Structures are given as C-alpha cells and as structure tokens.
C-alpha cells in the first residue's frame, strides 16, 4: 500500500533523474512534492528503488510536514533495509499523522 495524496504541496523543487539538482546541473526540471512522490511510485514500479528513494527524499525536503513521502520511504526501507531508517521514517509518519495506523 503506497500512497500519493494530493493537495497543498505545490512548492517547486529542482530534481534530476539521478537525484536532487544543484543550481549548476543541466537537464533539470521543477517538480512539486506531489510530482516527486508520483515519480517515486513510477520508479518503484520500474524496479528503481534507489531512484524512488531519491524522489521521496526530495519530496520530504520541500514538504517536511507531509507524511506521505515518509510513509513510502518507510515501505522501501522495510522491504530492502536499512531497518533503522524504516523505524525512523515510520516514527515521523506517526508524529505527523497520528491517526495513520498504516505506519505503525
């Protein structure tokens, strides 16, 4: 059960296929945290867990109050490790969305 909820996460963020972009990198595009989560889901479906992790982490960087990218990171880490990170990000989900029993 992965998540993509939409809403108020529209701040733009620079993101490239291989990770978070810096100001001087080429071939970058602007993305919202919602778009980054959608990209993470797409990358997971293609078997690119590393790319998905980067997309979710970029979404967290621009919307640290939004529980969805943390939730998806938690699932990634539960499936592949590291277990410590899975616990850390799931605790963040519980902190942000206390009624979200899926993160427990």
Buried (B, 14 or more C-beta within 10 A) or exposed (E): EBBEEEEEBEEEBBBBBEBBBEEEEEEBEEBBBBBBBBBBBEBBEEEBBEBBBBBBBBBBBBBEEBBBBBBBBBBBBBEEEEEEBBEBBBBBBBEBBEEBEBBE
